[in-house]
């Protein structure tokens, strides 16, 4: 299942598309990740935008529901670090799109989607899946976690060809609700943004919030147009709230 490689022309197109994708939320005030230190990370390519995602089994990628636009097809790049250079990366096609039935595009409630791959992937040094929470439990405020992606490193910037990462701290949900002055539900978790002056930006949507080697959240939304000096925390979909649905979908193909 070897893949076509990203040429400079394709990368340039992706950068332009990422800048145009207002819905997608890159890593700000972070650093370049050690190559292949996050083998679960997936680059998700749409017709007019780019997102992040992460492997949760040999056949499923988890990402944000808003990363799929009406009428388009997504492809995913596995095992990548620098998407502008030739690597032993794998392009994989998506067989089915499992969008949560309660997803609301206006509020981004239930912003979670599973991409079922046409062909199961083999585990390797560059390609592995990440663990999910074993039960539904909130993450304690001030817990130090991390987020990674190929998104912009500043407001309205171009996507990064190399995977970036940054540490962020979890924000108390009640405080997050007060700052946002809009519904932050118990199915969402807040981290970074105004709390750390670092977090995600355009092009990182769908990537994982990782705490102690477990994916606990999915990049969902942040303060529009203000990645550099945000006044509000970044918001993620809390994965533990969807464990029964996720297990049902994944187990259906075994």
Secondary structure, DSSP 8 states (H G I E B T S, - for coil): -------HHHHHHHHHHHHH-SS----BS-EE--TTSSTTEEEEE-SS-EEEEEESSSSEEEE-GGG--TT---EEEES-SBTTS--S-EEEEEEEEEE-TT-BTTTTBT--EEEEESS-----SS----EE-SS-----TT-EEEEEESSBSSTT--B-SB-EEEEEEEE-HHHHHHHHTS---TTEEEESBTTTTBB--TT-TT-EEEETTEEEEEEEE-STT-SSS-SS-EEEEEGGGGHHHHHHHHHTT-
